[in-house]
Amino acid sequence: MLLNRPRLIRGGVRTEARKQPTADCPLEPVRPRGRLYLSLGQHIGRPALPVVTPGEPVARGQRIGRADGALSAHVHAPTSGRVAAITRHVAPHPSGLPVLTVVIEADGAGRWEDDLPEPFTGAAGQLPPRVIAERVADAGIVGLGGAAFPAAVKLDPEQPVTTLILNGGECEPYLTCDDRLMRERAAGLIDGAGLIAHALGAARIAVGIEDNKREAIHAVRHAAEKLDPRVEVTPVPSLWPQGSEKHLIYALTGREVPAGARAGDIGVVVHNVGTAYAVHRAIRHGHPLISRPVTVGGGAVAEPGNFEVPLGLPFQELLEHAGGLTEAPERVLAGGPMMGPVVSLEAAVAKGTNGVIALTADEVREAREHPCIRCGQCVDACPMGLMPFEIANRAARDDLDGAAAHGLMDCLTCGSCAYVCPAGRPLVQLMHYARGQRAEQAAAAERADLQRRLAEQRAERQRREAERKRAKAAARKQQRQTPASDGGKAPAQGQEASSDKQPSKDSADAPKTSATTNEEPPS
Amino acid sequence: MSDPVAGPHIRPPLSLPALMGQVVLATAPATLFSVWLYGWPAFNLLLITLATALAAEALCLRASGRSVRTNLGDGSAFVAGWILAMSLPPWAPWWIGVTGGLLAVIVGKGIFGGTGQNLFNPAMVARVGLLIAFPVEMTRWVEPAPLGSSEAPGFLEGLRVTFTGAADWDAISSATTLDATRAATQEGEPVMSGLPGDYEPIAALLGFTPGSLAEGSALLLALGGLYLIVRRVIPWEIPLVLLGTLALLSSIGHLLNPERYTDASVHLLSGSSLLAAFFIATDPTTSPATRAGRAVFAAGCAAVIWVVRTYGGYPEATAFAVLLMNAATPLIDHWIRPRVYGRTRRGLALPTEQEPR
């Protein structure tokens, strides 16, 4: 069937995979000890609200943060212990800005919470779709591929969904934790896929795995044959950024997500393989998301490997589990080297952390910057069909409209262009810069617009008020000229007038108001 | 101030100076062969042109307030000088090299704003400038006299040729293949019969025919070009389409009227067709940035080369062809763009209901 032959995406770069040191290291569980730093902002959307207080004992799997809003997610305690503090702690983000964090002092017992949801053992089809989405939300599951988008939101589609795609691309160099997960937990993964597909009402389930992961493809195929023959496992070319949602959809369905639309708009939902496994854990075992697979790698790490890491473990401690550092790393990244941000060693593992990579200066090989020579290598490499140098050169001279006209907002910031650029241009930085500037301009324009509207409204209000007063004065004049009316109405009118004045007091400069007030004939 | 750090945090070991180094490496065999073929005057000319180009680049960098130390090494001026020297008559006097080096780097590149900013290929700007200003010196070709042979000038004699001119030009000058075909066309004789008696494709392939400093050895040029394609330094589209179009046009002409039009082998192996296809038209800065754009560019170059060689006033045309198409490059890049993912060719969002592509 043609569905099993993936389409080749445009552009992309064949990076050095550098997966060998860790691809054969099984996921090794890390026992939580000492302090865990659970950020309440481990997902996109607003940070969760703390529901524990300092000093309070917590059990493993107990909810410690409540989702705040639609794109937020619950946070759970990865182990039993005591809440040591609720404080601000550095986030695994390039800004290094602190976020509200629940610090848990582990007691080492690992005692589970008593009232975890009951494990469900029946066939996926027996659960109402809504219940699956609710339990996934309760378990605090977010996309484990790195984007950390709340998974439950993607289980409650607005449009009918025909296809569920599981993303086993893992195209970032160094990272192998998804590879290990697929090899070691294929059965749970297939079960999770079945649950998600049932929640979505999707008839087709496709798993895309890069063809450099032979064993993972074999393991998932084998599990699918045994457990759910609907699942198609398709090897896709090992190419950056094959694991991009848009590009995996194209490779497996031959369709493109229209610009400005979401995958759901063409009836496709993509989940990471790790997310599918987490859904399986949540529904079959009642376990919330409290740990995740993480690859620890890079040339500066003594014993690179894969670990099942409790959320909140500081990177420094995780690196010690991997034998520590052999030399001072040039950069420490949360995630892979193509898009992973540079982070502080004090930051802790979050739900979106798929790797902690400590690179040596040799591996980083920073290029010296030269002028752009318009060679077009970035154009050949761009998976979106953009001309990156055109955008970046416009961004560099602050021609933001020009940059936008050349597709600034279509850019994935995947870095394929910067990877191949012989002149070492900071292409990704320029994209980020131009987007930031545009967002700022848009915000400024919005503020100016709001101010203008408020000023207009105020002028309109003042005009109406003056008119009303004039009309009232005219009426009163008329009333005085006709003394036949009863006297009881006059004070009520006065009251009305004074309350009418109220809004104009808000405005600091109201010469027009005072002018009209002066015009008002004394009663 | 340094840039903020962002991904990608790893890169392949490819840099601008390394690219330029690869170009020089790929052209070195053809150039060195020609230096051997034409002796010390050719060596002197190469050295003078390179030195002038580098000095001019240093001057431009200083004038524009950029660091000479960090930017001179990007190799672009060196390559411009090298390519220019390759396209000069091998026994041209010293001042041709100096004027050409200055023209290439200052007029061709510096005044546009330096590396990456120039509209026209610097070496070709210089070549055309020299050809128009000094038509005699720029079309004085000599018979090959390999180093060590009895006709070859010694080192001192070579210096004398370079700095004061040859004693007796008439004795040593010779016509190129394209000169001969043009002369035949003008006299109304069959064009192939107008070729010098010793014209053999094999000789042209090896480079033993009169021509500019290093445009002669088709074999070595092609090998160098293929090396650059394999190393992904130059895009394959330009040489393939340029040579393909040139072969196609000349073959059609030759089939229709062999008396009037030379065949494809003359067009491909003579003059600077191969030099242009692999090393001149492929200049990244002055050629389009998309695959399709590059194909259009290369086809245009080939068409101009064939038309000027066949009907024009100059026997050789690659420099004009490249400059003309350089001028068209911004337009090509404006009109020919890749389709953006999720959008139609016209830039509108795709409909949500779509057939698999």
Contacts between the chains, C-beta under 8 A, distances in Angstrom:
chain1	res1	chain2	res2	distance
A	7	B	357	7.4
A	10	B	338	7.2
A	10	B	341	7.1
A	15	B	8	8.0
A	15	B	10	7.2
A	16	B	10	7.2
A	16	B	12	7.6
A	18	B	10	7.9
A	94	B	4	7.9
A	94	B	5	7.4
A	94	B	6	7.8
A	173	B	10	6.5
A	246	B	341	6.3
A	246	B	342	7.1
A	247	B	341	7.9
A	250	B	341	7.5
A	250	B	357	7.9
A	253	B	356	6.3
A	254	B	356	3.0
A	254	B	357	5.4
A	255	B	354	5.6
A	255	B	355	8.0
A	255	B	356	5.5
A	255	B	357	7.2
A	256	B	341	5.8
A	256	B	342	5.0
A	256	B	350	5.8
A	256	B	354	7.2
A	256	B	357	7.2
A	257	B	341	8.0
A	257	B	342	5.5
A	258	B	342	5.0
A	258	B	343	7.7
A	258	B	349	4.4
A	258	B	350	4.1
A	258	B	351	6.7
A	258	B	352	5.8
A	258	B	354	7.9
A	259	B	340	7.1
A	259	B	341	7.8
A	259	B	342	4.1
A	259	B	343	4.9
A	259	B	349	4.1
A	259	B	350	7.1
A	260	B	342	7.8
A	260	B	349	5.3
A	261	B	342	7.4
A	261	B	349	6.8
A	261	B	352	6.1
A	265	B	352	4.7
A	266	B	352	5.4
A	266	B	354	7.2
A	331	B	5	7.0
A	331	B	9	5.8
A	333	B	9	6.2
A	337	B	7	6.6
A	337	B	8	6.1
A	337	B	9	4.1
A	337	B	10	4.6
A	338	B	7	5.2
A	338	B	8	4.7
A	338	B	9	7.6
A	338	B	10	7.7
A	339	B	7	4.6
A	339	B	8	7.6
A	340	B	7	6.3
A	340	B	9	7.2
A	341	B	7	7.7
A	342	B	5	5.2
A	342	B	9	7.8
A	359	B	9	6.0
A	359	B	10	7.4
A	363	B	9	8.0
A	363	B	10	6.1
A	364	B	9	5.7
A	364	B	10	6.6
A	365	B	10	6.7
A	365	B	11	5.4
A	365	B	13	6.5
A	366	B	11	7.7
A	367	B	11	5.6
A	367	B	15	5.7
A	368	B	15	6.8
A	368	B	70	7.8
A	369	B	3	7.8
A	370	B	15	7.6
A	370	B	16	4.4
A	370	B	71	8.0
A	370	B	74	5.4
A	370	B	115	7.1
A	370	B	116	8.0
A	371	B	114	6.7
A	371	B	115	4.9
A	371	B	116	4.1
A	371	B	117	7.3
A	372	B	116	5.1
A	373	B	16	6.7
A	373	B	76	7.6
A	373	B	115	6.4
A	373	B	116	4.4
A	373	B	284	5.0
A	373	B	285	5.0
A	374	B	116	6.2
A	374	B	284	6.0
A	374	B	285	5.2
A	374	B	289	5.7
A	375	B	284	3.4
A	375	B	285	7.6
A	375	B	289	7.4
A	376	B	235	7.5
A	376	B	284	6.8
A	376	B	288	7.2
A	376	B	289	3.3
A	376	B	290	6.4
A	376	B	294	7.6
A	379	B	289	5.0
A	379	B	290	5.5
A	379	B	338	6.8
A	380	B	291	7.0
A	382	B	338	7.6
A	383	B	341	7.1
A	384	B	340	6.0
A	384	B	341	4.6
A	385	B	338	4.0
A	385	B	339	5.3
A	385	B	340	4.5
A	385	B	341	5.5
A	386	B	338	7.5
A	386	B	340	6.2
A	387	B	289	6.2
A	387	B	290	7.3
A	387	B	333	7.8
A	387	B	337	6.3
A	387	B	338	7.3
A	389	B	289	6.9
A	390	B	289	7.9
A	390	B	333	8.0
A	407	B	340	5.6
A	410	B	340	5.4
A	410	B	341	7.1
A	410	B	342	7.2
A	410	B	343	7.4
A	415	B	6	7.7
A	415	B	7	4.7
A	415	B	8	4.0
A	418	B	7	7.7
A	418	B	8	5.6
A	418	B	11	7.8
A	419	B	8	4.7
A	419	B	10	7.7
A	419	B	11	6.0
A	419	B	12	7.2
A	420	B	12	7.3
A	420	B	14	7.6
A	422	B	14	5.2
A	422	B	15	5.8
A	422	B	16	5.0
A	422	B	18	7.5
A	422	B	19	5.2
A	423	B	15	7.9
A	423	B	16	5.0
A	423	B	116	7.5
A	424	B	11	7.6
A	424	B	15	6.6
A	424	B	16	7.6
A	426	B	3	4.4
A	426	B	6	7.3
A	428	B	6	4.6
A	428	B	7	6.2
A	428	B	8	7.4
A	429	B	3	5.2
A	429	B	4	5.6
A	429	B	6	5.0
A	432	B	4	8.0
A	432	B	6	6.5
